[in-house]
Amino acid sequence: MWIIRLLALTGCRRGEGANLKWAEVDAESSCLRLSDSKEGASVRPIGLPVLDLLDAQRSEQDDLFVFAGTEEGKPLVGFPKYWQKVLKGTALEDVTPHVLRHNSGTRIIPANDRQQLYFLGDHAIMGA
C-alpha cells in the first residue's frame, strides 16, 4: 500500500514511483530529484506526509529502491496486478493509477500552487 499512498500524495507516474531510488529522495530540501521521468530529469516538491511515509518505508527495508522488488537490487514489478487485486470488488475497481495523478493536480489548483502543478506535468492546466 505504500506505493499507492506515494502516488496519491505526489502525483508521480506509476513508473516514477515504482523505480524511485533512495538517492533521489532529498528529505532536506523536501523534494524528489527524479533522474529519469517522462520529461527527463525532474524535481518534485513533496510535503511532510510524503516524508513521513518515506521514513516509515525506509525503516522496513534497506535497498537501492524505495519500493524494492523480490530480486535484490531490482525495483518493484507487478504493480498493475497489485492495483487490480487491491481494488477488485470495490466501487473503485475501474479506477486506474493515473487517476491519482489527476487527483493530485485537482488538490493543488485550489492551493494556487501553479509551480507544483507544472512539476506534475499538467501543462494543459497551466495554460488555463
C-alpha positions in Angstrom: 0.0 0.0 0.0 3.0 2.4 0.5 3.4 2.9 -3.2 -0.3 3.8 -3.7 -0.1 6.3 -0.9 3.1 7.8 -2.5 1.4 8.1 -5.9 -1.7 9.7 -4.4 0.3 12.3 -2.4 2.9 13.2 -5.0 1.2 12.9 -8.4 4.1 10.8 -9.6 3.6 8.5 -12.5 3.3 4.7 -11.7 6.8 4.1 -13.1 8.3 7.0 -11.3 7.1 5.6 -8.0 8.0 2.0 -8.7 11.5 3.0 -9.8 12.1 5.6 -7.1 15.6 5.3 -5.6 16.6 6.4 -2.1 19.3 8.5 -3.7 16.5 10.5 -5.4 14.8 11.4 -2.1 16.1 14.7 -0.9 14.5 15.0 2.5 16.5 18.1 3.5 15.0 20.0 0.5 11.6 18.3 0.7 11.7 17.1 -2.9 12.2 14.1 -5.1 15.1 14.5 -7.6 14.0 12.1 -10.3 16.8 11.2 -12.6 14.5 9.6 -15.2 10.9 10.7 -15.7 8.8 11.2 -18.8 10.3 14.7 -19.2 13.9 13.5 -18.3 15.4 14.7 -15.0 12.8 16.3 -12.8 12.5 17.9 -9.3 9.2 17.2 -7.5 8.4 19.1 -4.3 7.0 16.9 -1.5 5.3 17.7 1.8 5.6 16.3 5.3 3.1 13.5 4.7 5.3 12.1 2.0 8.4 12.5 4.1 6.7 10.6 6.9 5.7 7.8 4.5 9.2 7.6 3.2 10.7 7.5 6.7 8.3 4.6 7.6 9.2 2.8 4.3 13.0 3.2 4.9 12.7 1.6 8.3 11.1 -1.5 6.8 14.0 -2.3 4.4 17.4 -1.2 3.3 17.7 -1.3 -0.5 18.6 0.8 -3.6 14.9 1.3 -4.4 12.3 2.8 -2.2 9.9 0.0 -3.3 12.2 -2.9 -3.7 11.3 -5.9 -5.8 11.6 -9.5 -4.9 15.1 -9.7 -6.5 17.9 -7.9 -4.8 18.8 -4.6 -6.4 15.6 -4.6 -8.6 12.6 -2.3 -8.3 9.0 -3.3 -7.6 7.4 -5.1 -10.5 3.8 -6.2 -11.0 2.2 -3.0 -9.7 -0.7 -3.1 -12.2 -1.7 -6.6 -10.9 -1.4 -5.5 -7.3 -3.5 -2.4 -8.0 -6.3 -4.6 -9.6 -6.1 -7.0 -6.6 -6.5 -4.2 -4.1 -9.5 -2.6 -5.8 -11.2 -5.8 -7.0 -14.8 -5.9 -5.9 -14.9 -2.3 -4.7 -16.5 0.8 -6.2 -13.1 1.8 -7.4 -12.5 -1.3 -9.4 -12.4 0.6 -12.7 -10.1 3.4 -11.5 -6.5 3.4 -12.9 -3.4 4.6 -11.0 -3.2 7.5 -13.4 -6.4 8.9 -11.7 -4.2 9.5 -8.6 -2.0 11.8 -10.7 -5.1 13.8 -11.9 -6.4 13.9 -8.3 -3.1 15.5 -7.1 -3.5 18.2 -9.7 -7.0 18.9 -8.6 -5.9 19.3 -4.9 -3.1 21.6 -5.9 -5.2 24.0 -8.0 -7.2 25.3 -5.1 -4.0 25.9 -3.2 -2.8 28.1 -6.1 0.4 26.2 -6.3 1.0 26.6 -10.0 4.7 25.7 -9.7 3.9 22.3 -8.2 1.2 21.8 -10.9 3.9 22.5 -13.5 6.2 19.9 -12.0 3.4 17.3 -12.3 3.4 17.9 -16.0 -0.2 19.1 -16.3 0.8 21.8 -18.8 -2.7 22.0 -20.3 -4.0 23.1 -16.9 -1.0 25.6 -16.5 -2.2 27.4 -19.6 -5.8 27.8 -18.2 
